Amino acid sequence: MAAPYLILMAALLLGGCAATVPDAAAPSSRALPTGAQLSPSGYLTIREAPPPPFPVEPPPEPEFVDDFARRTSSPDPAVRAKAWEEANGSPAFQAELQRLARTLAQAEPDNYVNMRLVRDPGVAAEVWFRRDAARTLARYTTEPLFRPREGGSDLAERERQHALWVARMQGEPRIHSVSMGVEDRVKVGVAIEEAEFRAYAATRGWELSPAVTFSFASPQPPAFVDPSLARYVRVFAREANAKGIQLTGGFRGRIVLEDGCFRLPERESGEPGPLVMFERHTQLGLDDENYLVVIGGPERERRYRVGEMGSWGGPNGIDEDDPDVRELRRQCGQGPLVNVAEPQSQRLFALPDPEWVADHARARKIPYREAWRRVIACMEREEARRPGLGARDRCIRQFN
């Protein structure tokens, strides 16, 4: 059960630590982030902040609107069924695909690799063999929608490598995913950077087979965009390991800064709220209005002002052995801890997808920029009664 400060919504390294004592000669309040107070300890306190303004300028207009999404969300069952058939092939195609997969697995165990659907320009299936693909496939079907492809590793070897790495992943936070590809190798997602993982694998005696493709975590950026901010927080705790999948259960709440410690708000009983940590690649900086913000996302596009209502995906795990977690405990105490990953402003999180707005414009025969203006004006009116996604869904719905 979520605590009062966390509302479950429908779905949707030490390098981060600032353990140094602030300089005795602290700057005046005018030099501090907007809305921040300097505690007697020299660390910042921020309990509330307004959301950033709605963007006046729309994002770039998309070049096309996804007609497939439009049709699969149609209220007409016949339109929906037709769209799915065009995406996955006719019932006869699906039946032949299943028959062929069973037959090849039994008749060509040392040669057959796998099949995969392709949808360009129409639905078809690529059938992968290790060798002599065209002649082998011709023995089992003459249907032109099944296309021979040559390459890939032996199925038995891929299955062996897959089982090996699945076993290695158990209880191993440095590996976040293992999957078996079609024409290529087993894929292993690694939660740390390449050099660190190769050194770790050597200590474990793991052979890194050329039959396996590894994807490694990208380098962790500096915790503070402006290094001078480090003196004002006790610790900006971030995960040591990268995620393979970000869970999308929606949470919302207000993240505050109390005497240099990031927390959720005080409980009704008066007890301090849980401590807060963040995703590996987040950073702490200032926005255009000088508010303290947590920055994340692949393109650093996700922004959250400390003290405003925010949204984040979860639930997210916590490793008490993470260096940042240990430092967080040392600096800010024990008690509950929540991993908010990459929080985002609740207002900005709810902005409509550009494709929705383009479809909205097309349906109403108005320019894209005018459609954006109308939707944002509506959200501004509705936000007081139904904030976030509630305001957006009142003003625009996907594909109308």
C-alpha positions as CSV (number, residue, x, y, z in Angstrom):
1,M,0.0,0.0,0.0
2,A,1.4,3.4,-1.0
3,A,2.0,5.9,1.8
4,P,0.0,9.2,1.6
5,Y,2.8,11.1,-0.1
6,L,2.9,8.5,-2.9
7,I,-0.2,8.1,-5.0
8,L,-0.2,5.1,-7.3
9,M,-1.6,6.2,-10.7
10,A,-2.9,4.2,-13.5
11,A,-0.3,3.1,-15.9
12,L,1.6,4.2,-17.2
13,L,28.5,6.3,-6.9
14,L,29.8,7.8,-4.8
15,G,30.5,10.2,-7.7
16,G,27.1,11.6,-6.8
17,C,28.0,12.4,-3.2
18,A,28.6,15.8,-1.8
19,A,30.0,14.9,1.6
20,T,32.2,17.9,2.1
21,V,31.2,20.4,4.7
22,P,30.0,23.7,3.2
23,D,32.3,26.7,3.2
24,A,32.0,28.8,6.3
25,A,31.5,31.9,4.2
26,A,28.2,31.0,2.6
27,P,26.9,33.2,-0.2
28,S,24.0,35.6,0.3
29,S,20.5,34.3,-0.3
30,R,20.4,36.1,-3.7
31,A,23.0,33.7,-5.0
32,L,21.0,30.6,-4.0
33,P,18.6,28.7,-6.2
34,T,15.2,30.4,-6.4
35,G,13.0,29.5,-3.4
36,A,15.9,27.9,-1.4
37,Q,16.8,28.7,2.2
38,L,20.2,28.2,3.7
39,S,19.9,26.1,6.8
40,P,22.2,26.9,9.8
41,S,24.3,23.9,8.8
42,G,25.1,25.6,5.5
43,Y,23.0,23.2,3.4
44,L,19.9,24.0,1.4
45,T,16.2,23.5,2.3
46,I,13.6,23.6,-0.5
47,R,10.1,22.6,0.5
48,E,8.0,23.9,-2.5
49,A,8.4,25.2,-6.0
50,P,5.9,26.1,-8.7
51,P,5.8,24.1,-11.9
52,P,7.6,25.4,-14.9
53,P,5.5,27.4,-17.3
54,F,3.6,25.6,-20.1
55,P,5.7,25.8,-23.3
56,V,4.5,28.4,-25.7
57,E,6.4,26.9,-28.7
58,P,5.3,23.5,-29.8
59,P,7.7,20.7,-30.4
60,P,8.6,20.1,-34.1
61,E,5.6,18.9,-36.1
62,P,5.9,15.2,-36.9
63,E,6.2,14.3,-40.6
64,F,3.4,11.8,-40.5
65,V,0.7,10.5,-38.1
66,D,0.6,6.8,-37.3
67,D,-2.3,5.5,-39.2
68,F,-1.8,2.1,-37.7
69,A,-2.4,3.4,-34.2
70,R,-5.3,5.4,-35.4
71,R,-7.0,2.3,-36.9
72,T,-6.2,0.0,-34.0
73,S,-7.9,2.5,-31.7
74,S,-10.9,2.9,-33.9
75,P,-14.4,2.3,-32.3
76,D,-15.3,0.2,-35.4
77,P,-14.3,-3.5,-34.7
78,A,-14.0,-4.3,-38.4
79,V,-11.5,-1.4,-38.8
80,R,-9.5,-2.7,-35.8
81,A,-9.5,-6.3,-37.0
82,K,-8.3,-5.2,-40.5
83,A,-5.5,-3.1,-39.1
84,W,-4.2,-6.0,-37.0
85,E,-4.4,-8.4,-39.9
86,E,-2.4,-6.0,-42.1
87,A,0.2,-5.8,-39.2
88,N,0.6,-9.5,-38.5
89,G,-0.6,-11.2,-41.7
90,S,-3.7,-13.0,-42.7
91,P,-4.9,-16.1,-40.8
92,A,-3.5,-18.3,-43.6
93,F,-0.1,-16.6,-43.4
94,Q,0.0,-17.1,-39.6
95,A,-1.0,-20.8,-39.9
96,E,1.7,-21.4,-42.5
97,L,4.3,-19.6,-40.3
98,Q,3.5,-21.8,-37.3
99,R,3.5,-25.0,-39.4
100,L,6.8,-24.1,-41.0
101,A,8.5,-23.2,-37.7
102,R,7.5,-26.6,-36.2
103,T,8.6,-28.5,-39.3
104,L,12.0,-26.8,-39.6
105,A,12.8,-27.2,-36.0
106,Q,12.3,-30.9,-36.3
107,A,13.7,-31.5,-39.8
108,E,16.6,-29.1,-39.8
109,P,17.8,-28.8,-36.2
110,D,21.5,-28.2,-37.2
111,N,20.7,-25.7,-39.9
112,Y,17.5,-23.8,-39.0
113,V,18.0,-20.7,-36.9
114,N,14.7,-18.9,-36.5
115,M,12.1,-16.8,-38.1
116,R,11.1,-13.2,-37.7
117,L,8.3,-11.0,-39.1
118,V,9.1,-8.0,-41.3
119,R,6.6,-5.3,-42.3
120,D,8.3,-3.4,-45.1
121,P,6.6,-3.0,-47.4
122,G,4.1,-5.6,-46.4
123,V,4.0,-8.4,-43.8
124,A,6.4,-11.3,-44.6
125,A,8.7,-13.6,-42.7
126,E,12.5,-14.0,-42.9
127,V,13.6,-17.6,-42.4
128,W,17.1,-17.9,-41.2
129,F,19.5,-20.8,-41.8
130,R,23.2,-21.3,-41.1
131,R,23.9,-22.4,-44.7
132,D,22.3,-23.0,-48.0
133,A,19.2,-21.0,-47.1
134,A,17.4,-20.7,-50.4
135,R,17.6,-24.3,-51.4
136,T,16.7,-25.5,-47.9
137,L,13.6,-23.3,-47.6
138,A,12.4,-24.3,-51.1
139,R,12.1,-27.9,-49.9
140,Y,9.5,-26.9,-47.3
141,T,7.4,-24.1,-48.8
142,T,6.9,-22.2,-52.1
143,E,5.1,-19.3,-50.5
144,P,6.9,-16.1,-51.6
145,L,6.1,-14.3,-48.3
146,F,8.7,-16.6,-46.6
147,R,12.1,-15.3,-47.6
148,P,15.4,-17.2,-47.0
149,R,18.1,-15.6,-45.0
150,E,21.6,-17.0,-44.2
151,G,23.5,-16.3,-41.0
152,G,23.3,-16.6,-37.3
153,S,24.7,-19.1,-34.8
154,D,23.7,-22.6,-34.3
155,L,20.4,-22.9,-32.3
156,A,21.9,-25.4,-29.8
157,E,24.8,-23.1,-29.1
158,R,22.6,-20.1,-28.7
159,E,20.4,-22.0,-26.3
160,R,23.5,-23.1,-24.4
161,Q,24.8,-19.6,-24.1
162,H,21.4,-18.2,-23.3
163,A,21.0,-20.7,-20.4
164,L,24.5,-20.0,-19.2
165,W,24.0,-16.2,-19.0
166,V,20.5,-16.5,-17.5
167,A,22.1,-18.6,-14.7
168,R,24.9,-16.0,-14.3
169,M,22.3,-13.2,-14.1
170,Q,20.6,-14.6,-11.0
171,G,21.4,-12.4,-8.0
172,E,23.9,-10.5,-10.1
173,P,23.1,-6.8,-10.3
174,R,25.8,-6.2,-13.0
175,I,23.7,-8.0,-15.5
176,H,20.2,-6.7,-16.2
177,S,18.9,-8.7,-19.2
178,V,19.6,-11.8,-21.3
179,S,17.7,-12.4,-24.5
180,M,18.1,-14.7,-27.5
181,G,18.1,-13.0,-30.9
182,V,17.2,-14.4,-34.3
183,E,19.8,-13.9,-36.9
184,D,22.5,-12.8,-34.5
185,R,23.8,-13.8,-31.1
186,V,22.5,-14.0,-27.6
187,K,22.2,-10.5,-26.2
188,V,23.4,-9.7,-22.7
189,G,22.6,-6.3,-21.1
190,V,25.3,-5.1,-18.7
191,A,24.6,-2.6,-16.0
192,I,28.1,-1.2,-15.7
193,E,30.7,0.1,-18.2
194,E,32.6,-2.2,-20.5
195,A,36.1,-1.9,-18.9
196,E,34.7,-2.5,-15.4
197,F,32.6,-5.5,-16.6
198,R,35.5,-7.1,-18.4
199,A,37.7,-6.8,-15.3
200,Y,34.9,-8.2,-13.1
201,A,34.2,-11.1,-15.5
202,A,37.9,-12.0,-15.4
203,T,37.8,-12.2,-11.6
204,R,34.8,-14.6,-11.9
205,G,36.5,-16.7,-14.6
206,W,33.8,-16.0,-17.1
207,E,34.5,-16.6,-20.8
208,L,33.0,-13.9,-23.0
209,S,32.0,-16.0,-26.0
210,P,32.0,-14.4,-29.5
211,A,28.5,-16.0,-29.8
212,V,27.2,-13.3,-27.3
213,T,26.7,-9.7,-28.0
214,F,27.1,-7.4,-24.9
215,S,25.6,-4.0,-24.5
216,F,27.2,-1.9,-21.7
217,A,26.1,1.0,-19.6
218,S,27.0,4.4,-20.9
219,P,29.4,6.5,-18.8
220,Q,27.9,8.1,-15.8
221,P,27.8,11.9,-16.2
222,P,28.9,14.2,-13.3
223,A,26.4,14.4,-10.6
224,F,26.4,18.2,-10.7
225,V,26.0,20.2,-13.9
226,D,27.4,23.2,-11.9
227,P,30.1,21.8,-9.5
228,S,29.4,24.7,-7.1
229,L,26.0,23.1,-6.2
230,A,27.8,20.2,-4.5
231,R,28.4,22.3,-1.4
232,Y,24.7,22.8,-0.7
233,V,23.5,19.2,-0.6
234,R,24.8,16.5,1.7
235,V,24.5,13.8,-1.0
236,F,22.9,13.4,-4.4
237,A,22.5,9.6,-4.3
238,R,22.3,7.8,-7.7
239,E,22.2,4.1,-8.6
240,A,25.5,2.5,-9.3
241,N,24.0,0.2,-12.0
242,A,22.1,1.1,-15.1
243,K,18.6,-0.4,-15.7
244,G,17.7,-2.7,-18.5
245,I,14.0,-1.9,-18.2
246,Q,12.4,1.0,-16.5
247,L,9.1,-0.1,-14.9
248,T,6.3,2.3,-15.9
249,G,3.9,2.0,-13.0
250,G,3.1,5.7,-12.4
251,F,3.8,7.4,-9.1
252,R,3.5,11.1,-8.2
253,G,4.5,13.2,-5.3
254,R,6.6,16.1,-4.1
255,I,10.4,15.7,-3.6
256,V,11.8,18.2,-1.1
257,L,15.3,19.1,0.1
258,E,15.6,19.2,3.9
259,D,18.9,20.5,5.3
260,G,20.7,19.0,2.3
261,C,18.9,15.7,2.2
262,F,16.4,14.7,-0.5
263,R,13.2,13.3,0.9
264,L,9.5,12.9,0.3
265,P,7.4,15.3,2.5
266,E,7.0,15.0,6.2
267,R,4.5,12.4,7.3
268,E,1.2,13.3,8.9
269,S,2.6,12.0,12.2
270,G,5.4,14.6,12.0
271,E,8.0,12.1,11.2
272,P,10.5,12.9,8.4
273,G,9.5,11.5,5.0
274,P,11.5,8.7,3.3
275,L,14.9,9.5,1.9
276,V,15.1,9.7,-1.9
277,M,17.7,8.5,-4.4
278,F,17.8,8.8,-8.2
279,E,18.7,6.9,-11.5
280,R,22.4,6.4,-12.5
281,H,22.4,9.1,-15.2
282,T,20.5,11.9,-13.5
283,Q,22.2,15.2,-12.8
284,L,21.5,18.2,-10.5
285,G,21.4,21.7,-12.1
286,L,19.5,24.9,-12.4
287,D,16.8,25.8,-14.9
288,D,16.3,29.1,-16.7
289,E,14.5,30.6,-13.7
290,N,17.3,29.5,-11.3
291,Y,15.3,26.7,-9.7
292,L,17.1,23.6,-8.6
293,V,16.3,20.8,-11.0
294,V,16.9,17.1,-11.4
295,I,17.8,16.4,-15.1
296,G,17.4,13.0,-16.8
297,G,16.2,11.2,-19.9
298,P,18.1,10.0,-23.0
299,E,18.3,13.6,-24.4
300,R,18.5,15.3,-21.0
301,E,14.9,16.4,-21.7
302,R,13.3,15.3,-18.5
303,R,13.3,18.1,-15.9
304,Y,12.0,18.2,-12.3
305,R,12.1,21.2,-10.1
306,V,12.8,20.2,-6.5
307,G,9.6,21.0,-4.5
308,E,7.0,20.8,-7.3
309,M,4.6,18.0,-7.9
310,G,6.3,15.3,-10.0
311,S,5.8,12.0,-11.7
312,W,8.1,9.0,-12.0
313,G,8.1,5.4,-13.1
314,G,8.5,2.5,-10.8
315,P,8.7,0.7,-8.5
316,N,12.5,0.8,-8.5
317,G,14.9,-1.4,-6.6
318,I,17.4,-0.3,-4.1
319,D,20.8,-1.9,-3.5
320,E,22.0,-1.1,0.1
321,D,25.6,-1.9,-1.0
322,D,25.6,0.9,-3.6
323,P,28.3,3.4,-2.6
324,D,25.9,6.3,-2.9
325,V,23.3,4.5,-0.8
326,R,25.9,3.9,2.0
327,E,26.9,7.6,1.8
328,L,23.2,8.6,1.9
329,R,22.7,6.6,5.0
330,R,25.8,8.1,6.6
331,Q,24.9,11.7,5.8
332,C,21.1,11.6,6.2
333,G,20.3,8.7,8.5
334,Q,18.4,5.4,8.3
335,G,14.7,4.7,7.7
336,P,12.7,4.2,4.5
337,L,14.3,4.9,1.2
338,V,12.5,5.5,-2.2
339,N,14.2,5.3,-5.6
340,V,12.4,7.8,-7.8
341,A,14.7,7.1,-10.8
342,E,14.1,10.0,-13.3
343,P,11.3,12.3,-11.9
344,Q,9.7,14.7,-14.2
345,S,7.5,17.8,-13.7
346,Q,3.9,16.6,-13.4
347,R,2.9,19.4,-15.7
348,L,5.5,18.6,-18.4
349,F,5.0,14.9,-18.0
350,A,1.3,15.4,-19.1
351,L,2.1,17.4,-22.3
352,P,0.5,15.7,-25.3
353,D,2.5,13.8,-27.8
354,P,3.2,15.9,-30.9
355,E,1.6,13.2,-33.0
356,W,-1.6,13.6,-31.1
357,V,-1.6,17.3,-31.7
358,A,-0.8,16.8,-35.5
359,D,-3.8,14.4,-35.7
360,H,-5.9,16.9,-33.7
361,A,-5.0,19.6,-36.2
362,R,-5.7,17.4,-39.2
363,A,-9.1,16.4,-37.8
364,R,-10.1,20.0,-37.2
365,K,-8.5,21.4,-40.4
366,I,-6.4,23.9,-38.5
367,P,-2.6,24.5,-38.5
368,Y,-0.4,22.4,-36.2
369,R,0.7,25.5,-34.2
370,E,-2.9,26.6,-33.6
371,A,-3.8,23.1,-32.5
372,W,-1.0,23.2,-29.9
373,R,-2.1,26.7,-28.7
374,R,-5.7,25.5,-28.2
375,V,-4.7,22.3,-26.3
376,I,-2.3,24.2,-24.0
377,A,-4.8,26.9,-23.3
378,C,-7.3,24.2,-22.4
379,M,-4.8,22.5,-20.1
380,E,-4.1,25.8,-18.4
381,R,-7.8,26.2,-17.6
382,E,-8.4,22.6,-16.5
383,E,-5.2,22.2,-14.4
384,A,-6.7,23.6,-11.2
385,R,-9.5,21.0,-11.2
386,R,-7.7,18.0,-12.7
387,P,-3.9,18.4,-12.8
388,G,-1.5,16.4,-14.9
389,L,-2.9,13.7,-17.1
390,G,-6.4,14.6,-16.1
391,A,-6.1,18.0,-17.6
392,R,-4.5,16.6,-20.8
393,D,-7.2,13.9,-21.3
394,R,-9.9,16.5,-20.9
395,C,-8.3,18.6,-23.6
396,I,-7.1,16.0,-26.2
397,R,-7.3,12.3,-26.6
398,Q,-5.0,10.1,-28.8
399,F,-6.3,10.1,-32.4
400,N,-9.4,11.9,-31.2
